[in-house]
Amino acid sequence: MSEAKETPFRQANQALRSDIDHVNQELVVMPELALDAAIRSGIEQGRKRSIRRNRKRWSVSMIAAGLSVILLLTAFVRVSPVFASIVKEIPGFSGFVELIQGDNSLITAMENDFIQPIKLSDEKNGYIFTVDGIIADDQRMAILYTVEGPGINGNTGFLDYKLKTSDGKDLVASIGSSHYPNDDAEGSIVPVHQYLDILMGEGSKMPESLQFSLLLGGQWLKVDFPIEHKRFEGMREEISIEQKVEVGGQRFTVKNAVITPLQIAVTIEADATNDKHANGFINIALVDEKGRRYESNSAFGDSNTSITRHFKSSYFVKPKKLTLIADGLYMSENNLSITVDTDKIETLSSPHNRLLLASKELLNGEYEVKFDLLNQDEIDKKPGYTLFPHGGTFKDGAGVSYPISDSRGVQWNSNEDKVTYVYRIPAADYKQPLTFSIEQYPGYVLKPISIPIK
């Protein structure tokens, strides 16, 4: 291991804080039309690619059964030019500016000197793996790291990794990896900056240290580093809310909120007597008294029972007021199903004839089956329905149950009103037809929601 000097964030802190005040004032009055156009353009380009490729960049390690992790699009934010220029001058962190620019929680944390420099490396056979630093609170942590060596450049794909606690156990958390390819020449050697975004499972505590291993050149490189809990000790605000809301005849209780430097967690419980399946709130966000929005890009749980949504953090902004808002509720009927003949590629019955069997193909000893969900409007497309239950089953014509592999991806094009869902099922000689139970299905009610948080 090699250790470098601590990054001098405190020397830049005074200039950063002055810039924060200026940027916050500008954000209140800045026109949104140009920004919205840029966002739409970027989203449309992304929609033309299959989500299957991107899903490989997100791994989930969960011990508790039934824990669902919902991933949504990361909200677009504007980066302070002064912040970016100052960070670029700090050795070891310049490459991470573009990487984190889509996460306002990480940006404001760095602006407020909320980073723990690590600068520990492991080196083998010309490969170097360096953990540059971490940004952490008691529930979330971003690990900033750099890799370099033969064949390593911006075109390097996903690198396998392991994360273990000091006692050698796997870390219980959802772990997202971020890397953006660039146009480095093939065969060039260019250091690559990446980061892991770690969200601790409910009831799990941030460990005192981590063992981070990365597979480079067919060998494992390892860095052990401490997590300084004193940096975020006491930086937590818990708010009891207990406010009820009703949408489309479905009742919910906003239970509480927990504000930490890197996120705001809001827990919402569904009433057990609800007669529809809740699939999430439409355009849910937090907004403060100056109109600044704090978007949600992940959650633990199920909107149909109890869910804890994670929003961008307002901790360092310290707004006087914070309100939970939404435009309505995604919901569908219970006990829906689709019946198909996979030999003839025919759909015999489906809800409102909007879900159709599109194809079946033998791949790696399994059948890959694709279903097209038709007549999707712009609101329908946003949530990314689960469609079939996680770990679910289907039945053949004789009533025999078979497992459904987890979803292999979702494919759509912004110019079409359909979304294609891809699944794998066993390659068996089924007695037709096959019936699949549906968990989530399109449907929504528009109704403005506004719940004061503080």
C-alpha positions in Angstrom: 0.0 0.0 0.0 1.1 3.6 -0.6 -0.2 6.6 1.1 -0.3 10.2 -0.4 -0.8 13.5 1.3 -4.3 14.6 2.3 -6.1 16.7 -0.4 -6.2 20.4 0.7 -10.0 20.8 0.6 -10.0 23.2 3.6 -7.8 25.7 1.7 -10.4 25.9 -1.0 -13.4 25.9 1.4 -13.8 29.7 1.8 -13.9 30.3 -2.0 -16.3 27.4 -2.4 -18.8 28.7 0.2 -18.9 32.1 -1.5 -19.6 30.4 -4.8 -22.3 28.2 -3.3 -24.3 31.3 -2.2 -24.0 32.8 -5.6 -25.0 29.6 -7.4 -28.0 29.0 -5.1 -29.3 32.5 -5.9 -28.9 31.9 -9.6 -30.7 28.5 -9.5 -33.8 30.2 -8.1 -34.2 32.5 -11.1 -32.6 30.5 -13.9 -35.0 29.7 -16.8 -35.8 26.0 -17.0 -36.8 25.7 -20.7 -33.3 25.3 -22.1 -32.4 22.9 -19.3 -35.5 20.8 -19.9 -34.7 20.6 -23.6 -31.2 19.3 -22.9 -32.6 16.7 -20.5 -35.2 15.5 -23.0 -32.6 15.2 -25.7 -30.3 13.2 -23.4 -33.1 10.9 -22.3 -34.2 10.2 -25.8 -30.7 9.2 -26.8 -30.5 6.9 -23.8 -33.9 5.4 -24.5 -32.7 4.1 -27.9 -30.3 1.8 -26.1 -31.4 -1.4 -24.3 -31.4 -1.1 -20.5 -29.8 -4.5 -20.5 -26.3 -3.1 -21.1 -26.7 -0.5 -18.3 -28.1 -3.0 -15.8 -24.7 -4.8 -15.8 -23.3 -1.7 -14.1 -25.6 -2.1 -11.0 -25.2 -5.0 -8.6 -27.2 -5.7 -5.5 -26.1 -7.7 -2.5 -29.0 -8.2 -0.2 -29.3 -10.7 2.6 -32.9 -9.8 3.7 -35.4 -11.6 1.6 -37.9 -9.6 -0.3 -35.8 -6.4 -0.2 -36.4 -4.6 -3.5 -34.2 -1.9 -4.9 -35.9 0.5 -7.3 -33.5 2.4 -9.6 -34.7 5.4 -11.5 -33.0 8.0 -13.7 -30.5 10.2 -11.8 -31.7 13.8 -11.7 -29.8 16.3 -13.8 -28.1 19.1 -11.9 -26.0 22.0 -12.8 -22.3 22.1 -11.6 -21.0 25.3 -10.2 -18.2 26.5 -12.5 -16.1 27.7 -9.7 -16.5 24.5 -7.8 -15.5 22.5 -10.9 -12.4 24.6 -11.5 -11.2 24.4 -7.9 -11.7 20.7 -7.6 -9.8 20.2 -10.9 -6.8 21.9 -9.3 -6.8 19.5 -6.3 -4.5 16.6 -7.1 -6.2 13.3 -7.4 -9.8 14.5 -7.7 -10.0 16.4 -11.0 -11.2 13.3 -12.8 -14.2 12.8 -10.6 -15.9 16.2 -11.4 -17.7 14.9 -14.5 -18.4 11.6 -12.9 -20.5 13.0 -10.0 -22.1 16.0 -11.8 -25.4 14.2 -11.9 -25.7 13.9 -8.2 -26.3 17.1 -6.3 -25.9 15.4 -2.9 -22.3 14.5 -3.7 -21.5 17.9 -5.2 -22.7 19.9 -2.2 -20.9 17.4 0.1 -17.6 18.1 -1.7 -18.4 21.9 -1.7 -18.7 21.7 2.1 -15.4 19.8 2.6 -17.3 16.6 3.4 -14.8 14.2 1.9 -12.4 11.8 3.5 -9.2 11.5 1.5 -7.8 7.9 1.4 -5.0 7.8 -1.2 -4.2 4.1 -0.7 -3.0 1.9 -3.5 -2.2 -1.7 -4.5 0.0 -2.5 -7.4 0.7 -5.8 -9.2 2.4 -6.5 -12.6 2.0 -3.0 -13.9 -1.6 -2.5 -12.7 -2.4 0.1 -10.1 -5.6 0.4 -8.1 -6.0 3.5 -5.9 -8.8 4.5 -3.6 -8.7 8.2 -3.8 -11.3 9.1 -1.2 -14.8 8.5 0.1 -17.9 10.7 0.7 -19.9 9.0 3.4 -22.6 9.5 6.0 -24.2 6.8 8.2 -26.3 5.3 5.4 -24.7 6.1 2.1 -21.1 6.2 0.8 -19.4 7.0 -2.6 -16.0 5.4 -3.1 -13.9 7.4 -5.6 -11.1 5.2 -7.1 -8.7 5.1 -10.0 -7.3 2.2 -12.1 -4.4 2.2 -14.5 -2.2 -0.3 -16.3 -1.8 -2.2 -19.6 -4.9 -1.9 -21.7 -6.7 0.4 -19.2 -8.4 3.4 -20.8 -11.8 5.1 -21.1 -13.1 2.1 -23.2 -12.4 -0.3 -20.4 -15.7 -2.0 -19.5 -17.1 -3.1 -16.2 -14.5 -4.3 -13.7 -15.5 -7.0 -11.2 -15.1 -6.1 -7.6 -15.6 -7.4 -4.0 -16.5 -5.4 -0.9 -16.1 -7.0 2.5 -16.2 -5.7 6.1 -13.2 -6.0 8.4 -14.5 -9.4 9.6 -14.5 -10.8 6.1 -18.2 -10.7 5.6 -19.9 -9.4 2.4 -21.2 -5.9 2.7 -25.0 -5.8 3.0 -26.0 -3.0 0.7 -27.1 -2.0 -2.7 -24.1 -1.1 -4.8 -24.1 1.0 -8.0 -21.0 1.3 -10.1 -20.5 4.3 -12.4 -18.2 4.6 -15.4 -18.6 6.6 -18.6 -16.7 5.4 -21.7 -14.8 7.9 -23.9 -12.9 7.9 -27.2 -9.5 6.9 -26.0 -7.5 5.2 -28.8 -7.6 1.4 -28.7 -4.6 0.0 -26.8 -3.8 3.3 -25.2 -3.0 3.5 -21.4 -5.0 6.1 -19.7 -6.0 6.2 -15.9 -9.7 5.6 -15.5 -11.7 7.2 -12.7 -14.8 5.4 -11.3 -16.9 5.3 -8.2 -19.1 2.9 -6.3 -22.3 4.3 -4.8 -23.2 2.3 -1.7 -26.6 2.5 0.0 -26.8 0.5 3.3 -29.8 -1.8 3.7 -32.4 -0.8 6.3 -31.2 -1.7 9.7 -27.6 -2.0 8.6 -24.9 0.2 10.0 -22.0 1.8 8.0 -19.0 -0.4 8.8 -15.8 0.9 10.5 -13.7 -0.1 7.6 -13.9 -1.9 4.2 -11.8 -4.3 2.1 -12.2 -3.3 -1.5 -10.9 -5.7 -4.1 -10.8 -5.1 -7.9 -10.1 -7.6 -10.7 -7.4 -6.2 -13.0 -5.4 -8.1 -15.5 -6.8 -11.4 -14.2 -5.6 -10.8 -10.7 -7.2 -9.3 -7.6 -5.8 -6.0 -6.2 -7.0 -5.1 -2.7 -7.2 -1.9 -0.7 -8.2 -1.8 3.0 -9.4 1.6 4.3 -11.0 3.0 7.4 -14.3 4.9 7.4 -14.0 7.9 9.8 -17.4 8.0 11.6 -16.4 11.1 13.4 -16.8 13.0 10.2 -20.5 12.4 10.1 -21.3 11.8 13.8 -24.5 13.6 14.8 -25.2 14.8 11.2 -28.7 13.3 11.1 -32.1 14.9 11.5 -35.1 12.7 12.2 -38.6 14.1 11.6 -41.9 12.4 12.5 -44.6 13.2 9.9 -47.6 10.9 10.2 -49.6 12.6 7.5 -52.3 10.7 5.5 -53.0 11.2 1.8 -55.6 9.6 -0.5 -55.2 9.2 -4.3 -57.7 7.4 -6.5 -59.4 5.8 -3.5 -56.0 4.4 -2.2 -54.8 5.6 1.2 -51.2 6.1 2.4 -49.4 7.5 5.4 -46.2 9.5 5.1 -44.5 8.2 8.3 -41.2 10.0 8.8 -38.1 11.5 7.2 -34.4 11.2 7.9 -32.1 13.9 6.6 -28.4 13.1 6.3 -25.6 14.8 4.3 -26.0 12.5 1.3 -29.7 11.7 1.2 -33.2 12.3 2.6 -35.1 9.0 3.4 -38.9 9.3 3.4 -41.0 6.3 4.5 -44.5 5.9 3.1 -46.9 3.1 4.1 -49.9 1.9 2.1 -53.2 1.1 3.8 -53.7 -2.6 4.1 -57.4 -2.2 2.9 -56.4 -0.6 -0.5 -58.1 -2.5 -3.4 -55.6 -1.5 -6.1 -51.9 -2.3 -6.6 -49.9 0.8 -6.0 -46.9 1.1 -8.3 -45.4 4.4 -7.1 -46.1 8.1 -7.1 -45.9 10.2 -10.3 -43.0 12.7 -10.4 -42.4 12.4 -6.6 -39.9 14.9 -5.3 -39.1 17.2 -2.4 -39.2 21.0 -2.9 -38.1 23.8 -0.6 -39.3 27.4 -0.1 -37.1 28.6 -3.0 -38.5 26.1 -5.5 -35.4 23.9 -5.5 -36.3 20.2 -6.2 -34.7 17.2 -4.6 -35.4 14.2 -6.8 -35.6 10.5 -5.8 -33.5 7.9 -7.7 -33.8 4.8 -5.5 -35.9 3.1 -2.8 -36.2 0.1 -0.5 -39.4 -1.7 -0.2 -42.7 -1.9 -2.2 -45.1 1.0 -2.9 -48.0 -1.5 -2.4 -47.0 -2.1 1.3 -44.2 0.1 2.7 -41.5 1.9 0.9 -38.6 4.2 1.9 -37.7 6.5 -0.9 -34.3 8.2 -1.1 -34.1 11.8 -2.3 -31.2 14.1 -3.0 -30.1 15.8 0.2 -30.9 19.3 1.4 -28.6 19.0 4.4 -26.0 21.6 3.5 -28.5 23.9 1.8 -30.5 24.0 5.1 -33.9 25.1 3.7 -36.5 26.6 6.1 -39.3 24.5 4.6 -39.4 21.2 2.8 -42.5 19.7 1.1 -43.1 16.3 -0.4 -44.9 16.6 -3.8 -46.2 14.3 -6.5 -48.6 14.6 -9.5 -50.6 11.4 -8.7 -50.3 7.7 -8.4 -49.4 4.8 -10.7 -51.7 1.9 -9.9 -53.3 -1.2 -11.5 -55.9 -3.8 -10.8 -55.0 -6.8 -8.6 -54.9 -10.4 -9.9 -54.1 -9.7 -13.5 -52.5 -12.3 -15.8 -51.6 -13.0 -19.4 -52.1 -16.3 -21.2 -50.0 -17.2 -24.2 -49.0 -20.0 -26.6 -45.3 -20.0 -26.8 -45.3 -22.6 -29.6 -47.4 -20.5 -31.9 -46.2 -17.1 -30.5 -49.8 -16.2 -29.8 -51.4 -14.1 -27.0 -54.7 -15.7 -26.0 -55.7 -13.2 -23.3 -54.2 -10.1 -21.6 -55.5 -7.0 -19.8 -57.1 -4.6 -22.3 -55.1 -6.5 -25.0 -52.1 -4.2 -24.4 -49.6 -6.9 -23.5 -48.5 -9.3 -26.3 -46.1 -12.2 -26.6 -43.6 -10.9 -29.2 -41.0 -13.7 -29.6 -39.3 -16.8 -28.2 -35.7 -17.8 -28.7 -33.5 -20.6 -27.3 -30.4 -19.0 -25.7 -27.9 -20.7 -23.4 -30.2 -23.5 -22.5 -33.2 -21.3 -21.7 -36.0 -19.7 -23.7 -35.8 -15.9 -23.9 -39.3 -14.6 -24.2 -40.2 -11.0 -25.1 -43.5 -9.2 -24.3 -44.5 -6.0 -25.9 -46.5 -3.6 -23.7 -48.5 -1.3 -26.1 -50.2 2.1 -26.1 -47.8 3.6 -23.6 -48.2 7.4 -23.1 -45.4 9.6 -21.7 -46.6 9.1 -18.1 -46.9 5.3 -18.5 -43.4 5.0 -19.8 -41.7 6.6 -16.8 -41.9 4.1 -14.0 -40.5 0.9 -15.6 -43.0 -1.6 -14.4 -41.9 -4.9 -12.8 -44.6 -6.7 -14.8 -43.9 -10.2 -13.4 -43.1 -10.8 -9.7 -39.5 -11.1 -8.7 -38.8 -14.8 -8.2 -42.2 -15.6 -9.6 -43.6 -18.6 -11.4 -45.9 -19.4 -14.3 -48.2 -22.3 -15.0 -48.5 -24.5 -18.1 -51.8 -26.0 -19.4 -51.5 -28.9 -17.0 -51.2 -26.6 -14.0 -47.5 -27.3 -13.5 -45.5 -24.4 -12.1 -42.2 -23.3 -13.6 -39.8 -20.5 -12.4 -39.4 -17.1 -14.2 -35.8 -15.9 -14.3 -35.4 -12.3 -13.2 -36.0 -9.7 -15.9 -33.2 -9.6 -18.5 -33.9 -6.0 -19.4 -36.4 -3.5 -20.8 -36.1 -2.1 -24.3 -37.8 1.0 -25.7 -37.5 3.7 -28.3 -38.7 7.3 -27.6 -40.4 7.3 -31.0 -42.6 4.3 -30.2 -45.5 3.8 -27.8 -44.4 0.4 -26.8 -42.0 -1.1 -24.2 -40.5 -4.6 -24.6 -39.9 -6.7 -21.5 -37.4 -9.6 -21.7 -37.5 -12.7 -19.5 -36.0 -16.2 -19.4 -37.9 -19.4 -18.7 -36.8 -23.0 -18.7 -36.4 -24.7 -22.1 -39.1 -27.4 -21.5 -41.7 -29.1 -23.6 -44.7 -27.3 -22.2 -48.3 -28.3 -22.4 -49.8 -25.1 -23.8 -51.0 -22.5 -23.0 -48.9 -20.8 -20.4 -50.3 -18.3 -17.8 -48.2 -15.6 -16.2 -49.4 -13.6 -13.2 -48.9 -9.8 -13.5 -47.6 -7.8 -10.5 -47.5 -4.3 -12.0 -49.4 -2.9 -15.0 -50.0 0.5 -16.6 -52.6 2.8 -15.0 -52.5 6.0 -13.1 -54.6 8.7 -11.4 -53.5 12.3 -11.7 -54.0 14.3 -8.5 -51.6 16.9 -7.0 -50.1 15.9 -3.7 -48.4 18.2 -1.2 -47.3 17.1 2.3 -45.2 19.4 4.5 -42.0 17.7 5.8 -40.6 20.6 7.8 
